[in-house]
C-alpha cells in the first residue's frame, strides 16, 4: 500500500505500526537494523533530528520503500549528477583531534 507522508510524526507512526504488525520489539528491530533501541524509539516518536541514513536502514529492515515524486524538470539535472558523480564531503575532523593537533594545545603539553 502506498501512503504519502508529510510529517516526521506521521512517518514515526507508520514505522511503529509496521513494526507492531510484524510482532517486533523495538530492541529486536534495532539489532537487526544496526541501530540503537533509543534511535528506534526516537524515530517512532517523530523526532526531527534523527540521522537520515540510519532512518533509511530502519525503513529497509521493515520492508518500507521510500519513493521520491520529483518534478520532471529536475530529472535531467538528477541524471547529470548521477552520471558525473557528486564530490563527496571531506571527512569531518573530530573536535578533540583538532584541539590535540593545534599549536595552542601542543604548547600546553610541555
N, C-alpha and C positions, 0 to 999 in steps of 0.2 A: 504494500500500500504506500502511495506517495503522499507526503504531507509537506506543506510549506511552513517553515519555521521562521518566525520574525523576531524572536527574543531569546536571550540566553535562558530565561526561566522556562520557556516552552521547550527548548532543547533539553534542559535538565529533566523536566517531567517525562519527556519521551524516553530518555536514557533509563530513568528509573522504571518506567512501565515495561520496557523491553527486558530489562534485567529481571524484574519480578516475574514476567511471563515465562522466562527461561529457568525460573526457580534458582537463581544465582544469588549468593550473598555478596555484599559489597567487597569483602576481603578476597573471596574467590575470584571475582571479576578482576579485581586489582592485580592479583597474582598472574592470571592468565594474560592480562593486557600489558604487564610490565610497568604498572604504576602503583602508587601507594593507595591504601584504603581512604586516606584523607582526600586524595585527589578525586576519587570516585564520589565521595560524599559532596565535595565542593562542586563537582560537575552536575550532580543531581539537584543541587540546591540553586543552580543557575549563577554561580559565582562568575563575574565578568572577567576576572584577571587570570583564569587558568591558561596553561600553555596549549596553544592550538595543536601542535604536533602530537602531544600526548592525548589530547581530546580525540583526534582523528584515530589514534591507535585504539582507544576505548570504543569508539563507534565501530571500527572494523571488527573488533573482538565480538561485539554484539550482533554483527551482521547488518549494521546500519550503513547504507551507502549515502555519500554526500554528492549531490549534483548541483552544479552552478548553472543558472539560467542567465547567460550573459547577452548583451545586445550584439546583434550580428556585426555592427560596426567595429566591435572590439576583437572579432575573430581573427582578422588579418594581423592585427598587432600581436595577438597571442601567438599565432603561428610563427611570426618572425622571431619573437622572443624564444620560442621553443627551439627553432632552428639554429639560432646563433648562441643560445645559452645566455644565462644571466651571470654576471660576475658574482661569485659567492661573497658573502660578508667576511671580512677578516675576523679571525678568532678574537673573541673578547679577552682582554687581559684582566685577570682577577685583581681586585683592588689590593689585596695583601701582597701579591707578587710584584705589582707596580711599586708599592711602597718599599719593599725589600730591595729593589734594584735602583731606587732613586738615590742621588748623591747625598741627600739630607739624611736618609736612614743609614747609609753607609758610614757617615761620619759619626753617627750616634753609637755605632757598634764599637768604635775604637776607644 
